[in-house]
Amino acid sequence: MVEPYETADMGRYEVTGIESDKKVFKVPGLRNITKTSPYFHDGSVETLDEAIRLMAKHQLGRQVGEGFVKDVKLFFGALTDKERE
């Protein structure tokens, strides 16, 4: 079962006042994600490992192991601008 991500931040709604904008956040691209901690809209997650685990829990409804986290991190690494390393 997918679990909602609890946050007091009302997201875009605070700017627009539009009901459907409640808890809607701008989502950045994945390029260079391995180099851009902290994570989440409010910077509340320090590590990429934790972010991957939380996203799996909240978007997929799954608890994931180290192998899954490692595989996702390897994929994200492929999205890194080599000039930025």
CYANA upper distance limits for C-alpha pairs under 8 A (distance plus 0.5 A):
  1 MET  CA     60 LEU  CA      8.20
  1 MET  CA     61 GLY  CA      5.20
  1 MET  CA     62 ARG  CA      8.12
  2 VAL  CA     57 LYS  CA      7.10
  2 VAL  CA     58 HIS  CA      5.81
  2 VAL  CA     59 GLN  CA      6.43
  2 VAL  CA     60 LEU  CA      6.39
  2 VAL  CA     61 GLY  CA      4.35
  2 VAL  CA     62 ARG  CA      8.13
  3 GLU  CA     57 LYS  CA      7.21
  3 GLU  CA     58 HIS  CA      5.31
  3 GLU  CA     59 GLN  CA      7.91
  3 GLU  CA     61 GLY  CA      6.87
  4 PRO  CA     58 HIS  CA      6.42
  5 TYR  CA     58 HIS  CA      6.75
  9 ASP  CA     23 LYS  CA      7.25
 10 MET  CA     14 GLU  CA      6.58
 10 MET  CA     22 LYS  CA      5.69
 10 MET  CA     23 LYS  CA      5.17
 10 MET  CA     24 VAL  CA      7.92
 11 GLY  CA     15 VAL  CA      8.43
 11 GLY  CA     21 ASP  CA      7.56
 11 GLY  CA     22 LYS  CA      6.38
 11 GLY  CA     23 LYS  CA      5.05
 11 GLY  CA     24 VAL  CA      5.65
 11 GLY  CA     25 PHE  CA      5.89
 12 ARG  CA     16 THR  CA      6.81
 12 ARG  CA     17 GLY  CA      8.48
 12 ARG  CA     21 ASP  CA      5.86
 12 ARG  CA     22 LYS  CA      6.84
 12 ARG  CA     23 LYS  CA      7.24
 12 ARG  CA     24 VAL  CA      6.02
 12 ARG  CA     25 PHE  CA      6.58
 13 TYR  CA     17 GLY  CA      5.32
 13 TYR  CA     18 ILE  CA      6.16
 13 TYR  CA     19 GLU  CA      7.12
 13 TYR  CA     20 SER  CA      8.08
 13 TYR  CA     21 ASP  CA      5.10
 13 TYR  CA     22 LYS  CA      5.24
 13 TYR  CA     23 LYS  CA      7.53
 13 TYR  CA     24 VAL  CA      7.85
 14 GLU  CA     22 LYS  CA      8.34
 16 THR  CA     21 ASP  CA      7.85
 17 GLY  CA     21 ASP  CA      7.97
 18 ILE  CA     22 LYS  CA      7.89
 25 PHE  CA     41 HIS  CA      7.35
 26 LYS  CA     41 HIS  CA      8.10
 27 VAL  CA     41 HIS  CA      8.13
 29 GLY  CA     33 ILE  CA      8.45
 30 LEU  CA     76 PHE  CA      7.63
 30 LEU  CA     79 LEU  CA      7.46
 31 ARG  CA     76 PHE  CA      8.11
 31 ARG  CA     79 LEU  CA      5.53
 31 ARG  CA     80 THR  CA      6.14
 31 ARG  CA     81 ASP  CA      7.68
 32 ASN  CA     36 THR  CA      7.09
 32 ASN  CA     76 PHE  CA      8.16
 32 ASN  CA     77 GLY  CA      8.09
 32 ASN  CA     79 LEU  CA      6.62
 32 ASN  CA     80 THR  CA      4.84
 32 ASN  CA     81 ASP  CA      6.69
 33 ILE  CA     37 SER  CA      7.97
 33 ILE  CA     76 PHE  CA      7.16
 33 ILE  CA     77 GLY  CA      8.40
 33 ILE  CA     79 LEU  CA      8.24
 33 ILE  CA     80 THR  CA      7.67
 34 THR  CA     48 LEU  CA      7.51
 34 THR  CA     73 LYS  CA      8.13
 34 THR  CA     76 PHE  CA      7.06
 34 THR  CA     77 GLY  CA      6.81
 34 THR  CA     80 THR  CA      7.61
 35 LYS  CA     80 THR  CA      8.42
 37 SER  CA     43 GLY  CA      8.16
 37 SER  CA     45 VAL  CA      8.47
 37 SER  CA     46 GLU  CA      6.74
 37 SER  CA     47 THR  CA      7.16
 37 SER  CA     48 LEU  CA      7.75
 38 PRO  CA     43 GLY  CA      5.39
 38 PRO  CA     44 SER  CA      7.28
 38 PRO  CA     45 VAL  CA      6.15
 38 PRO  CA     46 GLU  CA      5.15
 38 PRO  CA     47 THR  CA      7.09
 38 PRO  CA     48 LEU  CA      8.49
 39 TYR  CA     43 GLY  CA      5.36
 39 TYR  CA     44 SER  CA      6.93
 39 TYR  CA     45 VAL  CA      5.48
 39 TYR  CA     46 GLU  CA      6.74
 39 TYR  CA     47 THR  CA      7.68
 39 TYR  CA     48 LEU  CA      7.67
 39 TYR  CA     51 ALA  CA      7.16
 40 PHE  CA     44 SER  CA      6.86
 40 PHE  CA     45 VAL  CA      6.84
 40 PHE  CA     51 ALA  CA      8.03
 45 VAL  CA     50 GLU  CA      7.27
 45 VAL  CA     51 ALA  CA      6.74
 46 GLU  CA     50 GLU  CA      7.92
 46 GLU  CA     51 ALA  CA      8.42
 47 THR  CA     51 ALA  CA      6.86
 48 LEU  CA     52 ILE  CA      6.59
 48 LEU  CA     73 LYS  CA      8.25
 49 ASP  CA     53 ARG  CA      6.81
 49 ASP  CA     69 VAL  CA      6.76
 49 ASP  CA     73 LYS  CA      8.29
 50 GLU  CA     54 LEU  CA      6.61
 51 ALA  CA     55 MET  CA      6.54
 52 ILE  CA     56 ALA  CA      6.65
 52 ILE  CA     69 VAL  CA      6.88
 52 ILE  CA     72 VAL  CA      8.10
 53 ARG  CA     57 LYS  CA      6.76
 53 ARG  CA     63 GLN  CA      7.51
 53 ARG  CA     64 VAL  CA      6.84
 53 ARG  CA     69 VAL  CA      7.60
 54 LEU  CA     58 HIS  CA      6.55
 55 MET  CA     59 GLN  CA      6.00
 55 MET  CA     60 LEU  CA      7.82
 56 ALA  CA     60 LEU  CA      5.45
 56 ALA  CA     61 GLY  CA      6.79
 56 ALA  CA     62 ARG  CA      6.05
 56 ALA  CA     63 GLN  CA      7.19
 56 ALA  CA     64 VAL  CA      7.45
 57 LYS  CA     61 GLY  CA      5.05
 57 LYS  CA     62 ARG  CA      5.27
 57 LYS  CA     63 GLN  CA      6.21
 57 LYS  CA     64 VAL  CA      8.40
 58 HIS  CA     62 ARG  CA      8.28
 64 VAL  CA     68 PHE  CA      6.61
 64 VAL  CA     69 VAL  CA      7.69
 65 GLY  CA     69 VAL  CA      7.03
 66 GLU  CA     70 LYS  CA      6.50
 67 GLY  CA     71 ASP  CA      6.65
 68 PHE  CA     72 VAL  CA      6.73
 69 VAL  CA     73 LYS  CA      6.61
 70 LYS  CA     74 LEU  CA      6.67
 71 ASP  CA     75 PHE  CA      6.83
 72 VAL  CA     76 PHE  CA      6.69
 73 LYS  CA     77 GLY  CA      6.54
 74 LEU  CA     78 ALA  CA      7.04
 75 PHE  CA     79 LEU  CA      7.49
 76 PHE  CA     80 THR  CA      7.49
 80 THR  CA     84 ARG  CA      7.96
 80 THR  CA     85 GLU  CA      8.37
 81 ASP  CA     85 GLU  CA      7.62
